[in-house]
């Protein structure tokens, strides 16, 4: 049993309240004390103000206090119905938790940017620019938390929330995705903010903000724990924030340090990045999960925070339950639990093959991470590699051949960036022969591992007589096949752009009478890559057609498609992609010397 922890907090995605309660029941059995209730609907209205700017796609993913509680002074600028729906949803989730004697937890982004009209009306509220200058079309400003009127709104919102919602833990992320602190070195545009608070010590600013939130909770009769973190990913740490811990009250921590210099909360978060395998659904990584679980639960954290991915057979919940009964101590113990879970799914005789399939899957994921492509979402979804055509002259595409994907390319702020397949969020993580070669090798290794997993799963399916289990295993195997298709798509995309990057677009190819004559290498590569991508796209169509939402994380409706989610009409878009590519296959003759044999 995981013991001596103040809080065991669980975070998971839920499609509706029924799904939420189903998962709450499961974690209640695991000894949970808290469940995160901060998942709300996307704030799409932030993007719809200017859909030429993709940057709000980050921020509309995230929850902030004013998206749930609408302060009176902000009423004319924040949509009432949106806030009310979110508040009702959070409150109803809190009511569900009460049935199981659990409490709520919130993960929020603060201080979160407000519409520009707010600051035109109240210029003293304008805090720092918190956008990413290379990736945003517009400027975005968060409110200044050194301003007393701003703090009053936060305090009152906190009082209302804590009065009616059973929540006593808040995890605040800042300096990223639409949130930011005045004069913080962790801001994407560098230190900035209003002149009046430039010289205020960062400790006073942050502790003043946290104390305001704490005061709001106390006015509601609640004692809360608040953690704030400004260190994000590969960014340079915010050192002014890192040194605040010595002045903190007992119920707070900053950048993972409490007032004793220790980390309050450990994270059981077993994927390299939350978008590593998404949008392919429910791919299992039990070895990473168990390894992370053992490491984190044995460390001296006061709280544990579990981020549980969806799965087909309740595998993660089962592993947690077995770990609670018999905590592991090393690899053999972890394999024992994984094997027991596999036995519960496919029986003792075939469990070995299922465990091996999971192991090969995880080895494939490790190879994929070596590509430096971050995650599948970052390229296949955010840059629409899956459904955009690979053509040599993308500027010549007609609106009907381009509009369906172009407006969902993330942070491509002009056509040159948008046309470059290796331009990911205005950055190139892979470029040139060596980069493409290394990434291609890593993708090949990943595909081989995934293919071995598929072969093992196929063997289990052949011997399965239970139709229901057989269908579930077939679905999981098809998802693995879809994962291979995504690897193929990435391999084709990076190699296609390498062809473009090494082609002289200003040269008119000579029509030589020489016979026999081989085509130029880039033409042969172009023909090979485009054929592979067309075939791969057709394979995806066969795998997902009629069950797009079962295979992939996908928008609920075509109208709700965004940078992070494909449309339910993805199959139609894939067919359009192949048609466009076929229509433009002869464009290579405009650039390369062709065969003459």
GIPE-V424009 format. One line per field, one symbol per residue. ss: DSSP state (h for helix, s for strand, l for the rest). psi: psi as a letter, one per 40 degrees, with the letter a starting at -180 (. if undefined). burial: b if it has 16 or more other C-alpha atoms within 10 Angstrom, else e. A space follows every 10 residues. Layout:
ss = ???
psi = ???
burial = ???
This chain:
ss = llllllssss slllllhhhh hhhhhhhhhl lllsssllll lllhhhhhll lllllhhhhl llllhhhhll lhhhlllllh hhhhhhhhhh hhhhhhhhhl llsssssssl lssllhhhhh hlhhhssssl llllllllll sssllllhhh hhhhhhhhhh hhhhllssss ssslllllsl llllllllll llllhhhlll lhhhhhhhhh hhhhhhhhhl llllsssssl llllllllhh hhllhhhlll lsssllslll llllssssll llllllllls lllllhhhhh hhhhhhhhll llssssslll llllhhhhhh hhhhhlllll hhhhhhhhhh hhhhhhlhhh hhhhhhhhhh hhhhhhhhhl lllllhhhhh hlllllllll lllhhhllhh hhhhhhllll llllhhhhhl llllllllll lhhhhhhhhh hhhhhhhhhh hhhhhhhhhh hhllllhhhh hhhhhhhhhh hhhhhhhhhh hhhhhhhhhh hlllllllll llllllslll hhhhhhhhhh hhhhhhhhhh hhhhlllhhh hslslllhhh lsllsslllh hhhhhhhhhh hhhlhhhhhh lllllsl
psi = hhifhdhhhh hiiididddd ddddddddde eidihheehi iigddddedg eehededdde dihideedhh ideedeehhd dddddddddd ddddddddde fiiiihhihi hiiiiddddd dgdeehbihe ihdeeidiih hiiheehddd dddddddddd dedehghehh hhiififeii hhfheeidei hiaiddedeh iddddddddd ddddddddde fihihhhhhe hhbeihigdd ddedddeiid eiihfehaee eihdhihgge idieedeieh ifhhgddddd dddddddeif idiihhhhii idffdddddd dddddgiigi dddddddddd dddddeidde dddddddddd ddddddddde dfeciddddd cdefddeiih idgdeeiide edddddeehh fgeidddddh dehhffihdh iidddddddd dddddddddd dddddddddd ddehdhdddd dddddddddd dddddddddd dddddddddd dehheehhhh giehhihiii dddddddddd dddddddddd dddehefded dihiididde iadehiiefd dddddddddd dddedeedde dihiig.
burial = ebeeeebbbb bbebeeeeeb bebbeebbeb bbbbbbbbbb bbbbebbeee bbbbbbbebb ebbbbbbbbb beeeeeebee ebbeebbebb bebbbbbeeb ebbbbbbbbb bbbbebebbe eeeebbbbbb bbeebbbeeb bbbbbbbeeb bbbbbbbbbb bbbebbbbbb bbbbbbbbbb bbbbbbbbee bbbbeebeee ebbebbbebb bbbbbbbbbb ebbbbbbbbb beeeeeebee bbebbeebee bbbbbbbbbe bebbbbbbbb beeeebbbbb bbbbbbbbbb bbbbebbeee bbbbbbbbbb eebebbbbbb bbbeeebbee eeebbebbbb bbbebbeeeb bbbbbbbbbb bbbbbebbbb bebbbbbbbb bbbbbbbbbb bbebeeeeee bbeebbbbbb bbbeeebbbb bbbbbbeeeb beeeebbebb bbbbbbbbbb bbbbebbbeb beebeeeeeb eebbbbbbbb bbbbbbbbbb bbbbbbbbbb eeeeeeeeee eeeeeeeeee ebbeebeebb bbbbebbbeb bebbeeebbe bbbbbeeeee bbbbbbbbbb bebbebbbeb beebbeebee bbbbeee
